[in-house]
């Protein structure tokens, strides 16, 4: 996991963290980001589909 840290004196510094804790944190952050994205797209889409399915169809 690579993180950029801003320093007032030395400029940008790159820090590399390794191990179970940093890997778990990176995976957890990715899952949270993906779930938030899924919530913003799937909920409105589900509502539209359910509303469309409930509407009576007119046959011409």
HELIX and SHEET records of a PDB file:
HELIX    1   1 UNK A   20  UNK A   54  1                                  35    
SHEET    1   A 2 UNK A   2  UNK A   7  0                                        
SHEET    2   A 2 UNK A  11  UNK A  16 -1                                        
END                                                                             
